[in-house]
């Protein structure tokens, strides 16, 4: 990876934003001579997230929790007793109980109990009143929130839309890996037994995609982003994952050796495997760096996958018409029918993925650049693509 691409990496940009936000918050706290200005610094650092939508949510949570906790904590500290340990514990319980319920009911107020405890325990021996301490705390948090949001908006702003595309690309890559393994007729038994870990890894990759989609929707609601709603893309990738679970169940055991029907299905199944994996790989590249894939931002066609799937289904119907499937053990016949249904569903969902991805990717940029130059400008490592195997005469090649 070149130095320019490394400096444009999301991790480097986030580190720079955090540094700027913390430094600016400290300067503002000293400028206003705040008694505990480090809370502004801590808040500014906590607000900085991977995207603007994430920073907005963190700022709102921080402010709501601080405001509610400081107000209730100051009220309890003013009228509560502090002279003995028992009285202090009872006062603390009165402060925590309703705020703990509030945080459980409304997660946006999850910091309210912490703020109330800080106000309550720091108001005992000082010269300031509890309400002045609460006002100082709110002012410090407001400064940290404002600085954090300003840095998120104007210093290397990271839109949640880009995070959605990057995370969706990783999910598509994992789906390609899973499909490649599941449709491998020579899959070793130890690898077959370890497929549950791969499924868990794929499911875990969908969770940050949900989070990024929520942040992108938050940006759209606050007019900080004008991209398409990412929810359909997330739902489609989730359905693809469910399809792969069905494929895994249908291929959980190897077909008995010497079964003619299984041998006749090997060729169509191999073509479905090749075309499906190729489509998912290229879709991941287009989502990750639209301008780095052959200089354009278009998802590869899904028709080759559909053609390969139809060829497999036609072969199953041919075997059924010839009466071959009736001669097989019931378990083998069930696996063939289950796999047919799963591959048909997968083909439909990949077509939906093609449409949803084309809605999400931004317009092509840097079309006058080479793929390597465009990848650097997009802030990613250039994608090294291998030429696909020569397609058969009966199968259209992916464009």
C-alpha positions in Angstrom: 0.0 0.0 0.0 1.4 3.4 -1.0 1.9 6.2 1.6 -0.9 8.2 0.2 -3.4 5.3 0.5 -2.1 4.6 4.0 -2.7 8.3 5.1 -6.2 8.1 3.6 -7.1 5.0 5.6 -10.2 5.4 7.8 -8.3 4.5 10.9 -5.7 7.2 10.3 -8.4 9.8 9.7 -10.3 8.8 12.8 -7.1 9.0 14.9 -6.5 12.5 13.5 -10.0 13.6 14.3 -9.8 12.3 17.8 -6.5 14.2 18.3 -7.9 17.4 17.0 -11.1 17.2 19.0 -9.3 16.4 22.3 -6.8 19.2 21.8 -9.5 21.8 20.8 -11.7 20.8 23.8 -8.8 21.3 26.2 -8.0 24.7 24.7 -11.7 25.8 25.1 -11.9 24.5 28.6 -8.8 26.5 29.6 -10.2 29.5 27.7 -13.4 29.5 29.7 -11.5 28.6 32.9 -13.7 25.6 33.7 -13.0 24.0 37.1 -13.0 20.4 35.7 -12.4 21.0 32.0 -11.2 17.4 31.5 -14.9 16.5 31.1 -15.0 18.5 27.9 -12.0 16.7 26.6 -13.4 13.3 27.5 -16.7 14.2 25.9 -15.1 15.4 22.7 -13.2 12.1 22.5 -16.2 10.0 23.2 -18.2 11.8 20.5 -15.7 11.0 17.8 -17.0 7.9 16.0 -16.3 6.2 12.7 -19.0 8.2 10.9 -20.9 11.5 11.3 -24.1 9.6 12.1 -22.3 7.7 14.9 -20.9 11.0 16.3 -24.3 12.6 16.2 -25.8 9.7 18.2 -22.9 9.8 20.7 -23.4 13.5 21.2 -27.1 13.2 21.7 -26.7 10.4 24.2 -24.0 12.3 26.1 -26.1 15.4 26.3 -29.3 13.7 27.3 -27.6 11.7 30.0 -25.7 14.6 31.4 -28.7 17.0 31.4 -31.1 14.5 33.2 -28.4 13.2 35.5 -27.1 16.7 36.5 -30.6 18.1 37.1 -31.7 15.2 39.3 -28.3 14.8 41.0 -28.3 18.5 41.9 -31.8 18.3 43.3 -31.1 15.3 45.5 -27.7 16.8 46.6 -29.5 20.0 47.7 -32.2 18.4 49.8 -30.4 15.2 50.8 -28.4 14.4 53.9 -24.7 14.0 53.9 -23.7 14.1 57.6 -23.3 10.3 58.1 -22.4 7.4 55.9 -25.9 5.9 56.2 -27.5 9.2 55.2 -25.1 9.5 52.2 -25.9 5.9 51.1 -29.7 6.6 51.3 -29.2 9.9 49.4 -27.2 8.0 46.7 -29.9 5.3 46.5 -32.6 8.0 46.0 -30.5 9.6 43.2 -29.7 6.3 41.4 -33.0 4.4 41.5 -35.1 6.6 39.2 -32.2 7.3 36.9 -31.3 3.6 36.6 -34.9 3.0 35.6 -34.8 5.9 33.1 -31.6 4.5 31.5 -33.1 1.0 31.2 -36.3 2.4 29.6 -34.5 5.0 27.4 -30.9 4.0 26.4 -30.3 7.6 25.3 -30.1 8.4 29.0 -27.6 5.7 29.9 -25.1 8.2 31.3 -27.6 9.9 33.6 -26.7 7.7 36.7 -23.0 8.4 36.3 -23.5 12.1 36.0 -25.8 12.2 39.1 -23.2 10.3 41.1 -20.5 12.8 40.1 -22.6 15.8 41.0 -23.7 14.2 44.3 -20.3 13.1 45.5 -18.4 16.2 44.5 -20.9 18.6 46.2 -20.3 17.7 49.8 -17.2 19.7 50.8 -16.9 22.4 48.2 -17.8 26.0 48.2 -20.0 25.8 45.1 -23.6 24.9 45.4 -24.9 21.7 43.9 -26.8 23.5 41.1 -23.6 25.5 40.1 -21.7 22.2 40.0 -24.4 20.7 37.8 -24.4 23.8 35.5 -20.6 23.5 35.2 -20.9 19.8 34.3 -23.6 20.6 31.6 -21.5 23.4 30.2 -18.4 21.2 30.0 -20.4 18.5 28.2 -21.9 21.0 25.8 -18.5 22.3 24.9 -17.2 18.7 24.3 -20.3 17.9 22.2 -20.0 21.0 20.1 -16.3 20.6 19.4 -16.7 16.9 18.7 -19.5 17.4 16.2 -17.7 20.3 14.6 -14.6 18.2 14.1 -16.7 15.3 12.8 -18.3 17.6 10.2 -15.4 19.5 9.0 -12.2 17.5 9.6 -12.0 14.6 7.2 -15.8 14.0 7.5 -16.7 10.3 7.3 -20.2 9.7 6.0 -21.9 6.6 7.2 -22.8 5.8 3.6 -19.2 5.0 3.0 -19.0 2.8 6.1 -22.1 0.9 4.9 -20.5 0.2 1.5 -17.2 -0.9 3.1 -19.0 -3.2 5.6 -21.3 -4.6 2.9 -18.3 -5.4 0.8 -16.8 -7.4 3.6 -20.1 -9.3 4.0 -20.2 -10.0 0.3 -16.7 -11.3 0.4 -17.6 -13.6 3.3 -20.6 -14.9 1.4 -18.4 -15.6 -1.5 -16.0 -17.6 0.7 -18.9 -19.5 2.2 -20.5 -20.4 -1.2 -17.1 -21.5 -2.5 -16.7 -23.9 0.4 -20.3 -25.2 0.5 -20.5 -26.2 -3.1 -17.1 -27.8 -3.2 -17.8 -31.5 -3.9 -14.3 -32.5 -2.6 -14.7 -30.7 0.7 -12.9 -32.5 3.5 -14.9 -33.8 6.5 -12.9 -31.7 9.0 -13.6 -28.5 7.0 -17.3 -29.5 6.7 -17.5 -29.9 10.5 -16.0 -26.4 11.0 -18.6 -24.6 8.9 -20.5 -23.5 11.9 -17.6 -21.1 12.7 -17.8 -19.7 9.2 -21.6 -19.1 9.6 -21.0 -17.4 13.0 -18.3 -15.2 11.4 -20.7 -14.2 8.6 -23.5 -13.5 11.1 -21.1 -11.4 13.2 -20.2 -9.3 10.1 -23.9 -8.4 9.7 -24.1 -6.7 13.0 -21.8 -3.8 12.3 -23.6 -3.4 8.9 -26.8 -2.9 10.8 -25.1 -0.3 13.0 -23.7 1.5 10.0 -27.1 1.5 8.3 -28.7 3.1 11.4 -26.1 5.8 11.4 -26.6 6.5 7.7 -30.4 6.7 8.3 -29.7 9.2 11.1 -27.6 11.3 8.8 -30.5 11.3 6.3 -33.0 12.3 8.9 -30.9 15.3 10.0 -30.1 16.4 6.4 -26.4 15.4 6.8 -26.6 13.0 4.0 -28.7 12.6 0.8 -27.8 9.0 -0.2 -30.2 6.2 -0.6 -31.7 4.4 2.4 -29.3 1.4 3.1 -31.9 -0.7 4.8 -32.9 -2.6 1.6 -29.2 -3.5 1.0 -28.9 -4.8 4.6 -32.0 -6.9 4.3 -30.8 -8.4 1.0 -27.5 -9.4 2.4 -29.2 -10.9 5.4 -31.4 -13.0 3.0 -28.3 -14.1 1.1 -26.8 -15.3 4.4 -30.1 -17.3 5.1 -29.8 -18.8 1.6 -26.3 -20.0 2.4 -27.5 -21.6 5.6 -30.0 -23.6 3.5 -27.2 -24.5 1.0 -25.1 -25.7 3.9 -27.9 -27.9 5.2 -28.4 -29.4 1.8 -24.7 -30.2 1.4 -24.1 -31.2 5.0 -23.3 -34.8 4.0 -21.4 -36.1 1.0 -23.4 -38.0 -1.6 -22.6 -41.7 -1.8 -19.9 -42.6 -4.3 -21.0 -44.0 -7.6 -24.4 -42.3 -7.7 -25.1 -41.4 -11.3 -27.5 -38.6 -10.5 -24.9 -36.9 -8.3 -22.3 -37.2 -11.0 -24.5 -35.7 -13.6 -25.2 -32.7 -11.3 -21.5 -32.1 -10.6 -21.0 -30.0 -13.7 -24.0 -27.7 -13.3 -23.2 -27.3 -9.6 -19.6 -26.4 -10.4 -20.8 -23.7 -12.8 -23.2 -22.3 -10.2 -20.4 -22.2 -7.7 -18.0 -20.4 -10.1 -20.5 -17.8 -11.3 -21.9 -17.2 -7.8 -18.5 -16.7 -6.3 -17.4 -14.5 -9.2 -20.4 -12.3 -8.9 -20.1 -11.8 -5.1 -16.3 -11.1 -5.4 -16.9 -8.4 -8.1 -19.8 -7.0 -6.2 -17.7 -6.7 -3.1 -15.0 -4.9 -5.1 -17.5 -2.5 -6.6 -19.0 -1.7 -3.2 -15.6 -1.2 -1.6 -14.1 1.0 -4.3 -16.6 1.8 -7.1 -14.0 3.8 -9.0 -11.3 1.2 -8.6 -13.1 -1.6 -10.4 -12.2 -1.1 -14.1 -12.6 2.7 -13.7 -16.4 2.6 -13.2 -18.9 2.1 -10.4 -21.2 -0.6 -11.8 -22.0 -4.0 -10.3 -21.2 -6.9 -12.6 -24.2 -8.5 -14.3 -26.1 -11.2 -12.5 -27.4 -13.0 -15.6 -24.5 -15.6 -15.7 -25.5 -16.7 -12.1 -29.1 -17.0 -13.2 -28.2 -19.0 -16.3 -26.1 -21.4 -14.3 -28.8 -21.8 -11.7 -31.4 -22.5 -14.4 -29.1 -25.1 -16.0 -28.8 -26.9 -12.6 -32.6 -26.8 -12.1 -33.1 -28.1 -15.6 -30.8 -31.0 -14.9 -32.8 -31.8 -11.8 -36.0 -31.8 -13.8 -34.4 -34.0 -16.4 -33.3 -36.6 -13.8 -36.8 -36.5 -12.3 -38.5 -37.0 -15.7 -36.2 -40.0 -16.4 -37.1 -41.5 -13.0 -33.5 -41.5 -11.8 -34.4 -39.7 -8.6 -37.0 -42.3 -7.6 -34.2 -44.9 -7.5 -32.1 -43.0 -5.0 -32.2 -43.2 -1.2 -34.7 -40.9 0.3 -32.0 -38.8 2.0 -30.1 -38.2 -1.2 -33.3 -37.2 -3.0 -34.2 -34.8 -0.3 -30.7 -33.2 -0.4 -31.0 -32.7 -4.2 -34.5 -31.0 -3.9 -33.4 -28.9 -0.9 -30.3 -27.7 -2.8 -32.4 -26.9 -5.8 -34.7 -24.7 -3.8 -31.8 -23.1 -2.0 -29.9 -22.3 -5.2 -33.1 -20.9 -6.8 -33.6 -18.6 -3.8 -30.0 -17.6 -3.8 -30.2 -16.7 -7.5 -33.2 -14.4 -6.8 -31.6 -12.8 -3.9 -28.3 -12.2 -5.8 -30.4 -10.4 -8.5 -31.9 -8.3 -5.7 -28.4 -7.6 -4.4 -27.4 -6.4 -7.8 -30.3 -3.9 -7.9 -29.8 -2.7 -4.3 -26.0 -2.3 -4.7 -26.4 -0.3 -7.9 -28.8 2.0 -6.0 -26.2 2.5 -3.2 -22.9 3.0 -5.0 -22.0 6.6 -5.8 -21.6 7.8 -9.4 -18.4 6.8 -11.1 -15.5 9.1 -10.4 -12.0 9.4 -11.7 -12.9 7.6 -15.0 -9.8 9.1 -16.6 -7.6 7.3 -14.0 -6.2 3.8 -14.1 -7.7 1.3 -11.6 -4.6 1.6 -9.4 -4.8 5.4 -9.4 -8.5 5.4 -8.8 -8.1 3.1 -5.8 -5.6 5.4 -4.2 -7.9 8.4 -4.7 -10.7 6.3 -3.2 -8.5 5.7 -0.1 -8.3 1.9 -0.6 -5.7 -0.6 -1.7 -5.8 -1.3 -5.4 -7.8 -4.5 -6.1 -5.8 -7.2 -7.9 -8.2 -9.1 -10.1 -7.4 -12.4 -11.6 -8.8 -13.2 -15.1 -11.7 -15.6 -14.8 -11.5 -19.0 -16.3 -12.7 -19.2 -19.9 -16.4 -19.8 -20.0 -18.0 -22.6 -21.9 -19.8 -22.0 -25.1 -23.2 -22.5 -23.5 -22.6 -20.0 -20.6 -22.4 -16.3 -21.1 -19.4 -14.6 -19.6 -19.8 -11.9 -17.0 -19.3 -8.5 -18.4 
